[in-house]
Amino acid sequence: MGAFDEALTALKAGEETDLAKGIEAAAEALPRRGLCILISDLMGDAAGALKAAGALTARRHELLVARVIDPDERDFPYEGPVLLEGLEGGEPLFVDAREAAPAYRAAFARQAEAYAGSLRRAGISYGVVDTAGRWEAALGRLLAR
């Protein structure tokens, strides 16, 4: 395991992340043009994150976005009654997965397309990293674009 893997493994989920604020803080902290790589699940406020990403690139920073997705987040393979608990806190949610699955999958697909389309139109390199695979290969593909 490399140093990057060890650093990621050591992290613990906490409160909900404000992705837009994080991107804005990076833009403010960088004194000159540079390369930024955003590694995130991109859950949350897509409009705010996309606006902040645009502000970062407007400052002439190059941005690469790697969306980290667990297959279960994308596919929602659950059946029957389930208790869903977020890694970033909040109240657990009891749902009938069979009923919730179609709406969840549709919303997930809409959000994924919103990110992919918006980032592509802004000229920002975007790739998806599946947690079932190796992140190094996905990052290599992203850097090769």
Secondary structure, DSSP 8 states (H G I E B T S, - for coil): --HHHHHHHH----S---HHHHHHHHHHH--S--EEEEEE---S-HHHHHHHHHHHHHTT-EEEEEEEE-HHHHH----SEEEE--TT-S--EEEEHHHHHHHHHHHHHHHHHHHHHHHHHTT-EEEEEETTS-HHHHHHHHHH-
